[in-house]
Amino acid sequence: MRSTKILYWTFTGLLAGLMLAASVPDVLQIPGAVAIIMHLGYPVYLLPFLGAAKIFGVVALVTPRFARIKEWAYAGIVFDLVGALYSHASVGDAPSQWMPAFIGLALAAGSYFFFRRRFAQLVGVYQVPA
């Protein structure tokens, strides 16, 4: 159970850091974030909404308890990252542009896997096979 907890917090901490690093430029609408969203073909007014949603998702992930809210946060984060990956691929961006979204998806998958494993161990209802 200890290794599950360590792996959960490792993946979750890295995911939270990545999402926070991506949310601040969106909320502040810095010129780099504006240029990217325009390059992808989206309206600039979407930036503060996406940034705030990422922050709320991170808060939900790192807050103890509230498993149902965490599930929704994982879904929102995955939708954001899949949308970013698809958007960058659709406009023909180089891998250096879409790789952060891919890494974020890998971190989200690891975090969610260990969240479910940890939840199962805590509740004891269903034991995830090793």
N, C-alpha and C positions, 0 to 999 in steps of 0.2 A: 504494500500500500504506500510505503514511503517513496519508492521510485516512481510510482504513478503520480503522486503529488508533485514531485520534483519536475517530472517531464511535463505535467500539465502547466505548471507555473512558468517553465522555460518557454514553451510554445506560446502560452497566453501573453507573457511579458513581451516577447519579441513581436507578436501580432499587435499588441496594444501600442507599442512604440512605433511600429510602422504606420498604423492607422492614425495615431496622433500626429506624427510627422506629416502625414498627407492631409490632415484636417486643418491645421493652422493656416497654411497658405490659402486654402479654400475660404475659410471664414473671413480672413483679412483681405481677400481678393487681391493678392499681390500680383504684379504684372506677369510673372512667370505662370501662375495658375490660370490667369485670364487668357494668356496666349495658348496654353495647352487646351483649355476647354473650347476656345474658338477654333483651334486647329482640328479638334474632333467634331466640330459642327454643332455644338450645344450652346444654348444661350447662357450668357454670363450670370444672369440672375439665379441660375441653378447652383452656383458655387457655395453661397452661404448655407443653403439647405443641405447640400451634400456634406459640407464640413461639420455642421452641427449634428447631422445624423451619425457621422463617424464618431464624434465625441461621445454622444449618448450611447452608442454601441460599445465603446471602450469602457465607459463607466459601468454599463450592465455586465460586461465580462469580468471586471475585476472586483465587483461588489459581491461579498459573500451571500449565499442563499439565492433565492428567487430563480430557481432552475428554469421555470417557464419563460421568464424574461430573457435569460441567457440564450435559450433556444431561438427566440425571436432576434436577438442581437446577432447570433451566428448567421441566421438567414439573411439579415440585412447586410452584414459584412460580405458574405459570399455573393449576394446580388451586386453589390458595389464593385467587388473585385472582378467578377465575371463580366460585368458591363464595361469596366475599364479595359480588360483584356480584349474583349470583342471590339470595342471602339478603336483601340490602337491598331489591332489587326486589320480592321475594315478600311482604315485610311492608309494602310501600307507602311506603318511605322516599323523601324528597325527593332530587333529584339531588346536593345538597350532601353527602349521606351516602354515596352510591355512587360519586361522581366520583373519589375517590382510587383506588378499585379499577380504574376505567376507565383512569385515567392510568397506573397501575401496569402494566396490560395493554399499553398503548401502549409504555411503556418496555421491557417484557419483549420485545415483538415487535421493537423496534429493536435491542435488545441481542443477541437471538438471531440476527437477520438478519446483523448485522455480525460476530458470532462465527463463523457459518458461512462468511461471505465471507472473513474473516481466516484461518480454518482452511484453507479451500480454497487460499488464496494461499500459506500456509506449506507445506502438503503438496504442492501443485502437481498434485494428482490431477485436480481438476475446477475449471475456471475459471468463476466465476459471471459471467454477462453484466452489463455495466455498465448 
